[in-house]
């Protein structure tokens, strides 16, 4: 009988499970910052007013 073969390559998540969680969180945070600063410094009144309305809907002070 032959012995079962073992995988020599294992995913990085098995070596460091924290990295598997941290990578998507950092990506989402970076995307959020890009969107936040993109709207905050937008020349378009439409984008600015949309962000302003969201602040009012979520009961955050803005004035």
C-alpha positions in Angstrom: 0.0 0.0 0.0 1.1 3.5 -0.6 1.0 6.2 2.0 -1.3 9.2 1.5 0.5 12.2 0.1 0.7 15.3 2.1 0.5 18.9 0.7 3.7 20.7 0.9 2.1 24.1 0.3 -0.3 25.5 2.9 -2.2 28.8 2.7 -0.7 31.7 4.6 -3.9 31.9 6.7 -3.1 28.7 8.4 0.3 30.1 9.5 -1.1 33.4 10.7 -4.9 33.5 11.0 -4.7 37.2 12.2 -3.3 38.2 8.8 -6.3 36.7 7.1 -8.6 39.0 9.1 -6.3 42.0 9.1 -5.8 42.3 5.4 -9.5 42.9 4.5 -9.9 45.3 7.4 -7.0 47.4 6.3 -8.3 47.3 2.7 -11.7 48.5 3.9 -10.2 51.2 6.0 -8.1 52.5 3.1 -11.1 52.5 0.8 -13.2 54.4 3.4 -10.5 57.0 3.8 -10.3 57.5 0.0 -14.0 57.9 -0.2 -14.1 60.2 2.8 -11.4 62.5 1.5 -12.7 62.3 -2.1 -16.1 63.6 -1.0 -14.7 66.1 1.6 -12.6 67.8 -1.0 -15.0 67.4 -4.0 -15.6 70.4 -6.2 -19.0 69.0 -7.0 -21.8 70.4 -4.9 -23.8 67.2 -5.5 -21.2 65.1 -3.7 -20.8 67.6 -1.0 -24.5 67.9 -0.4 -25.0 64.1 -0.4 -22.3 63.7 2.3 -23.9 66.6 4.2 -27.3 65.0 4.1 -25.9 61.8 5.4 -24.4 63.6 8.4 -27.9 65.0 9.2 -29.6 61.6 8.8 -27.1 60.0 11.2 -27.6 62.8 13.7 -24.0 64.0 13.6 -23.2 67.7 14.0 -21.9 69.4 11.0 -22.3 73.1 11.5 
